[in-house]
């Protein structure tokens, strides 16, 4: 219920309060306490959360916007705790893996129903197909859990191979139909992590170089041919891939040219946040805090309000977002948390270490495009919480043995 509501209920408030209710209910029933290992793991996120109050007090930001930010920055902590403690109740890795796969399968069916009922598939337009469904990383992890469970545990998730193949085919087809660049990169990260190519050594460097040269060749081709922004089908998707780098980093933009503005929106948001931080030099250290807003200098059509929004509190690119709200200190703690997740790949090769490491790399990348840990519709944080518990329990058993 938590995973599916996170994907299909668009209201951030409903989801955050529902999850908070689940946590409060859990602690009232189970009388649990936080382990030292868990506290150490989430300490960087707790530090980031506390930092937000400094800017709020210093710059006297509006309380209403501050409350919204507080819930945004407590979300990953809350998500990890939910994944950790709910799996602690289950305490069966097979049920955990099966739950993710079954929920991913349900999500894929919902995706197909949305496409059939609400989308004009005959248009051939990728933007039309993606109108209601942008991406779904729960399905991506379900796909890899199903494909590689036997690789790690030498057993099938389901007793019937036919059932496994049908579920795999459904989730795989659904994942492709999202036409998501971020999901494509996420799939590559998972594949490379599972096969040991994200661990820096001579072999992995060769693979990374091959991938890098392949990407450069692809972009060389894309920039050598004329690709129309408004064309339907594959051409529109290739155009989105083509502009991906400059979409993030190009900041010299003509606001009056809507094509230029929307193609490079993430870069424009970042530019405005940096300009505002220059007015408060200390904010570079500890951020502008909860409730701070970014002045876009024009009314952007980002809401149902006909007038649009001139001030926004959240950015698409997570690195400027964390820097703007929490300063360099917050950004360093954020990077430390993600790099520590990635470092699990250097420990014993196991299901929990490999997927935890892959999640760290995935967040390092997705922070550029969909705010990473602070993405309001992120589902992977719950999977991460469960994986942290699996690793913790394994360490206890090994120490006991």
C-alpha positions as CSV (number, residue, x, y, z in Angstrom):
1,X,0.0,0.0,0.0
2,X,2.8,2.4,0.9
3,X,4.7,1.7,-2.4
4,X,1.6,1.9,-4.7
5,X,0.2,5.1,-3.0
6,X,3.7,6.7,-3.4
7,X,3.5,6.1,-7.1
8,X,-0.2,6.7,-7.9
9,X,-1.4,9.3,-5.3
10,X,0.0,12.6,-6.5
11,X,-0.5,14.4,-3.2
12,X,2.8,14.6,-1.3
13,X,0.9,15.6,1.9
14,X,-1.4,12.5,1.8
15,X,1.6,10.2,1.3
16,X,3.8,11.8,4.0
17,X,1.1,11.7,6.6
18,X,0.0,8.1,5.7
19,X,3.7,7.0,6.1
20,X,4.0,8.9,9.3
21,X,0.8,7.2,10.6
22,X,2.3,3.8,9.7
23,X,5.5,4.6,11.6
24,X,3.6,5.8,14.7
25,X,1.3,2.8,14.6
26,X,4.3,0.5,14.3
27,X,6.2,2.0,17.3
28,X,3.0,2.0,19.4
29,X,2.5,-1.8,18.7
30,X,6.1,-3.1,18.6
31,X,7.8,-0.8,21.2
32,X,11.0,-0.7,19.1
33,X,14.1,1.3,19.5
34,X,16.7,2.5,17.0
35,X,19.9,0.4,16.8
36,X,23.3,2.1,17.0
37,X,24.1,0.8,13.4
38,X,20.9,2.3,12.0
39,X,21.5,5.7,13.8
40,X,25.1,5.8,12.4
41,X,23.7,5.0,8.9
42,X,21.2,7.8,8.8
43,X,23.2,10.4,10.8
44,X,24.2,12.4,7.7
45,X,20.5,12.7,6.8
46,X,19.7,13.8,10.4
47,X,22.4,16.5,10.2
48,X,21.0,17.8,6.9
49,X,17.6,17.9,8.4
50,X,18.8,19.9,11.4
51,X,20.7,22.3,9.2
52,X,17.5,23.6,7.6
53,X,16.4,25.3,10.9
54,X,19.5,27.5,10.9
55,X,18.5,29.4,7.7
56,X,14.9,29.4,8.7
57,X,15.8,31.3,11.9
58,X,18.5,33.5,10.3
59,X,16.4,34.7,7.3
60,X,13.0,34.5,9.0
61,X,11.5,32.5,6.1
62,X,7.7,32.0,5.9
63,X,6.4,29.3,8.3
64,X,4.0,27.8,5.7
65,X,6.8,27.1,3.1
66,X,9.1,26.0,6.0
67,X,6.7,23.3,7.0
68,X,6.6,22.0,3.4
69,X,10.4,21.9,3.3
70,X,10.6,20.1,6.7
71,X,8.4,17.3,5.4
72,X,10.6,17.1,2.2
73,X,13.8,16.7,4.1
74,X,12.4,14.3,6.7
75,X,11.0,12.1,3.9
76,X,14.1,9.9,3.3
77,X,14.7,9.4,7.0
78,X,11.1,8.3,7.4
79,X,11.3,6.1,4.3
80,X,14.4,4.3,5.5
81,X,12.8,3.7,8.9
82,X,9.6,2.3,7.3
83,X,11.6,-0.1,5.1
84,X,13.8,-1.1,8.0
85,X,11.2,-1.8,10.6
86,X,8.5,-3.3,8.4
87,X,11.0,-5.8,7.1
88,X,12.2,-6.4,10.6
89,X,8.7,-7.6,11.4
90,X,8.7,-9.9,8.3
91,X,12.3,-10.9,8.8
92,X,12.3,-13.1,5.7
93,X,14.3,-12.0,2.7
94,X,12.3,-14.2,0.3
95,X,9.0,-12.6,1.4
96,X,10.6,-9.1,1.0
97,X,11.9,-9.9,-2.5
98,X,8.6,-11.5,-3.5
99,X,6.7,-8.4,-2.2
100,X,8.7,-6.0,-4.3
101,X,8.3,-8.2,-7.4
102,X,4.5,-8.6,-6.8
103,X,4.0,-4.9,-6.2
104,X,6.0,-4.1,-9.3
105,X,3.8,-6.5,-11.3
106,X,0.6,-4.8,-10.0
107,X,2.1,-1.5,-10.9
108,X,2.9,-2.7,-14.4
109,X,-0.7,-3.8,-14.8
110,X,-1.9,-0.4,-13.6
111,X,0.5,1.2,-16.1
112,X,-1.0,-0.8,-19.0
113,X,-4.5,0.1,-17.9
114,X,-3.6,3.8,-17.9
115,X,-2.1,3.5,-21.4
116,X,-5.2,1.7,-22.7
117,X,-7.8,3.9,-21.1
118,X,-6.3,7.4,-21.0
119,X,-3.6,7.5,-23.7
120,X,-4.1,7.9,-27.5
121,X,-1.5,5.3,-28.5
122,X,-2.2,5.8,-32.2
123,X,-0.6,9.3,-32.0
124,X,2.8,7.7,-31.8
125,X,3.9,10.6,-29.6
126,X,6.2,9.7,-26.7
127,X,5.2,12.8,-24.8
128,X,1.6,11.7,-25.1
129,X,2.4,8.2,-23.9
130,X,4.4,9.7,-21.0
131,X,1.7,12.2,-20.1
132,X,0.4,10.2,-17.1
133,X,3.4,8.0,-16.3
134,X,6.9,9.5,-16.3
135,X,9.0,6.7,-14.7
136,X,8.7,3.9,-12.1
137,X,11.8,2.7,-10.3
138,X,9.8,0.2,-8.2
139,X,9.2,-1.8,-11.5
140,X,12.9,-1.5,-12.4
141,X,14.0,-3.0,-9.0
142,X,11.3,-5.6,-9.2
143,X,12.6,-6.6,-12.6
144,X,16.2,-7.0,-11.4
145,X,15.1,-8.8,-8.2
146,X,13.3,-11.3,-10.3
147,X,16.0,-11.7,-12.9
148,X,18.9,-12.1,-10.3
149,X,17.4,-13.7,-7.3
150,X,18.7,-17.1,-8.4
151,X,22.1,-15.6,-9.2
152,X,22.4,-14.6,-5.5
153,X,20.4,-17.2,-3.6
154,X,20.3,-20.2,-6.1
155,X,16.6,-20.5,-5.8
156,X,13.5,-19.3,-7.7
157,X,11.2,-16.7,-6.2
158,X,8.2,-18.5,-7.6
159,X,7.7,-22.2,-7.8
160,X,6.5,-22.0,-11.4
161,X,9.1,-20.9,-14.1
162,X,6.2,-20.1,-16.4
163,X,4.8,-17.7,-13.8
164,X,8.2,-16.0,-13.4
165,X,8.6,-15.6,-17.1
166,X,5.1,-14.0,-17.5
167,X,5.7,-11.6,-14.6
168,X,9.2,-10.7,-16.0
169,X,7.7,-10.1,-19.5
170,X,4.9,-7.9,-18.1
171,X,7.3,-5.8,-15.9
172,X,9.9,-5.5,-18.7
173,X,7.4,-4.3,-21.3
174,X,5.9,-1.8,-18.9
175,X,9.4,-0.5,-17.9
176,X,10.3,0.0,-21.6
177,X,7.0,1.9,-22.2
178,X,8.0,4.6,-19.7
179,X,10.6,5.9,-22.2
180,X,12.5,7.3,-19.3
181,X,16.1,8.3,-19.7
182,X,16.7,8.1,-15.9
183,X,15.3,4.5,-15.8
184,X,17.6,3.6,-18.7
185,X,20.6,4.8,-16.7
186,X,19.2,3.1,-13.6
187,X,19.0,-0.2,-15.4
188,X,22.6,0.2,-16.6
189,X,23.8,1.0,-13.0
190,X,22.0,-2.1,-11.6
191,X,23.4,-4.4,-14.3
192,X,27.0,-3.1,-13.9
193,X,26.7,-3.3,-10.1
194,X,25.5,-6.9,-10.1
195,X,28.3,-8.0,-12.4
196,X,30.9,-6.2,-10.4
197,X,31.8,-3.5,-12.9
198,X,31.1,-0.6,-10.5
199,X,34.0,-1.7,-8.2
200,X,37.0,0.3,-9.4
201,X,39.6,-2.1,-10.8
202,X,41.4,-2.7,-14.1
203,X,38.4,-4.7,-15.5
204,X,35.8,-2.2,-14.6
205,X,37.8,0.8,-15.9
206,X,37.9,-0.9,-19.3
207,X,34.2,-1.4,-19.3
208,X,33.5,2.2,-18.1
209,X,35.8,3.4,-20.9
210,X,33.9,1.4,-23.5
211,X,30.6,2.8,-22.2
212,X,32.0,6.3,-22.2
213,X,33.3,6.0,-25.8
214,X,29.9,4.5,-26.8
215,X,28.0,7.5,-25.2
216,X,30.4,10.0,-26.9
217,X,29.8,8.2,-30.2
218,X,26.0,8.4,-29.7
219,X,26.2,12.1,-29.0
220,X,28.5,12.6,-31.9
221,X,25.8,11.0,-34.1
222,X,22.9,12.9,-32.5
223,X,24.7,16.3,-33.0
224,X,25.6,15.4,-36.5
225,X,22.0,14.9,-37.6
226,X,18.9,17.2,-37.5
227,X,16.4,16.0,-34.9
228,X,13.1,17.8,-34.7
229,X,11.9,18.6,-31.2
230,X,8.2,18.3,-32.1
231,X,8.2,15.1,-34.1
232,X,6.4,12.1,-32.6
233,X,7.8,8.7,-31.9
234,X,11.5,7.8,-31.6
235,X,12.7,11.1,-32.9
236,X,11.3,13.0,-29.9
237,X,12.9,10.5,-27.5
238,X,16.3,10.9,-29.3
239,X,15.9,14.7,-29.0
240,X,15.4,14.4,-25.2
241,X,18.5,12.3,-25.0
242,X,20.4,14.8,-27.1
243,X,19.6,17.8,-24.9
244,X,20.1,15.9,-21.6
245,X,23.6,17.4,-20.8
246,X,22.8,21.0,-21.6
247,X,19.4,20.7,-20.0
248,X,21.2,20.4,-16.7
249,X,24.1,22.7,-17.1
250,X,23.2,25.4,-19.7
251,X,22.4,28.6,-17.7
252,X,22.5,31.3,-20.5
253,X,18.8,31.1,-21.5
254,X,16.4,33.4,-23.2
255,X,13.3,33.5,-21.0
256,X,11.2,34.8,-23.8
257,X,12.0,31.8,-26.0
258,X,9.8,29.1,-24.4
259,X,11.5,26.3,-26.4
260,X,14.9,27.4,-25.0
261,X,13.6,27.9,-21.5
262,X,11.8,24.5,-21.1
263,X,14.6,22.6,-22.8
264,X,17.0,24.0,-20.2
265,X,14.7,24.5,-17.2
266,X,16.9,22.7,-14.7
267,X,19.9,24.9,-15.6
268,X,17.7,28.0,-15.3
269,X,16.4,27.0,-11.8
270,X,20.0,26.4,-10.6
271,X,21.2,29.7,-12.0
272,X,18.5,31.6,-10.1
273,X,19.3,29.8,-6.8
274,X,23.0,30.6,-7.1
275,X,22.2,34.3,-7.9
276,X,20.0,34.6,-4.7
277,X,22.7,32.9,-2.5
278,X,25.2,35.6,-3.6
279,X,23.0,38.1,-1.7
280,X,23.5,36.2,1.5
281,X,27.2,35.0,1.6
282,X,26.8,33.0,4.8
283,X,24.0,30.9,3.1
284,X,26.8,29.3,1.0
285,X,28.0,27.6,4.2
286,X,24.7,26.6,5.9
287,X,22.0,27.3,3.3
288,X,19.0,29.5,3.1
289,X,17.0,27.1,5.2
290,X,13.5,25.9,5.4
291,X,10.9,28.1,3.8
292,X,13.4,29.8,1.4
293,X,12.1,30.5,-2.1
294,X,13.8,30.9,-5.5
295,X,12.6,33.9,-7.5
296,X,12.3,32.9,-11.1
297,X,11.9,36.6,-12.2
298,X,8.8,35.7,-14.2
299,X,5.5,33.8,-13.8
300,X,6.1,30.2,-15.0
301,X,3.1,28.0,-15.9
302,X,4.0,25.4,-13.2
303,X,0.6,25.2,-11.4
304,X,-3.1,25.2,-12.0
305,X,-3.2,28.9,-11.2
306,X,-3.6,30.8,-14.6
307,X,-1.1,33.4,-13.4
308,X,1.6,30.8,-12.8
309,X,4.4,30.7,-10.2
310,X,7.1,33.3,-9.7
311,X,8.6,31.8,-6.5
312,X,9.4,28.1,-6.1
313,X,10.7,26.1,-3.1
314,X,11.9,23.0,-4.9
315,X,14.4,22.5,-7.8
316,X,14.6,19.6,-10.2
317,X,18.4,19.4,-9.9
318,X,19.0,18.0,-6.4
319,X,22.6,19.3,-6.0
320,X,21.7,23.0,-6.3
321,X,18.6,22.2,-4.3
322,X,20.5,20.8,-1.3
323,X,23.2,23.5,-1.7
324,X,20.5,26.3,-1.7
325,X,18.6,25.0,1.3
326,X,21.5,23.5,3.4
327,X,24.7,25.0,2.1
328,X,28.0,23.4,1.4
329,X,27.8,21.6,4.8
330,X,24.6,19.9,3.8
331,X,25.8,19.0,0.3
332,X,29.0,17.4,1.8
333,X,26.9,15.3,4.2
334,X,24.6,14.4,1.3
335,X,27.5,13.2,-0.8
336,X,29.1,11.4,2.2
337,X,25.8,9.4,2.7
338,X,25.6,8.4,-0.9
339,X,29.3,7.5,-1.3
340,X,29.1,5.4,1.8
341,X,26.2,3.5,0.3
342,X,28.2,3.0,-2.9
343,X,31.2,1.7,-0.9
344,X,29.2,-1.4,0.1
345,X,30.4,-2.8,-3.3
346,X,33.9,-3.2,-1.7
347,X,32.5,-5.5,1.0
348,X,31.5,-9.1,0.8
349,X,29.7,-9.8,-2.5
350,X,26.0,-10.3,-1.5
351,X,22.5,-9.3,-2.5
352,X,22.1,-6.6,0.1
353,X,25.6,-5.1,-0.5
354,X,25.3,-5.0,-4.3
355,X,21.8,-3.5,-4.4
356,X,22.7,-1.0,-1.6
357,X,25.7,0.1,-3.6
358,X,23.7,0.4,-6.8
359,X,21.1,2.6,-5.0
360,X,24.0,4.9,-3.9
361,X,25.2,5.3,-7.5
362,X,21.6,5.6,-8.7
363,X,20.9,8.5,-6.2
364,X,24.2,10.2,-7.2
365,X,22.9,10.2,-10.8
366,X,19.2,10.9,-10.2
367,X,20.0,13.8,-7.9
368,X,20.9,15.6,-11.1
369,X,17.5,15.1,-12.7
370,X,14.8,14.3,-10.1
371,X,16.3,15.5,-6.8
372,X,17.5,12.0,-5.8
373,X,16.7,11.2,-2.1
374,X,14.4,14.2,-1.9
375,X,12.2,13.2,-4.9
376,X,8.7,13.4,-3.5
377,X,7.5,10.2,-5.4
378,X,10.6,8.1,-4.8
379,X,10.0,4.5,-3.8
380,X,13.5,3.1,-3.7
381,X,14.1,4.7,-0.2
382,X,11.8,2.0,1.3
383,X,13.8,-0.8,-0.5
384,X,17.0,0.8,0.9
385,X,15.6,0.7,4.4
386,X,14.9,-3.0,4.1
387,X,18.4,-3.7,2.6
388,X,20.0,-1.9,5.5
389,X,18.1,-4.3,7.9
390,X,19.2,-7.3,5.9
391,X,22.8,-6.3,6.1
392,X,22.6,-5.5,9.8
393,X,21.0,-8.9,10.6
394,X,23.7,-10.7,8.5
395,X,26.5,-8.9,10.4
396,X,24.9,-9.9,13.7
397,X,24.7,-13.6,12.7
398,X,28.3,-13.6,11.4
399,X,29.5,-12.0,14.6
400,X,27.6,-14.5,16.7
401,X,28.9,-17.4,14.6
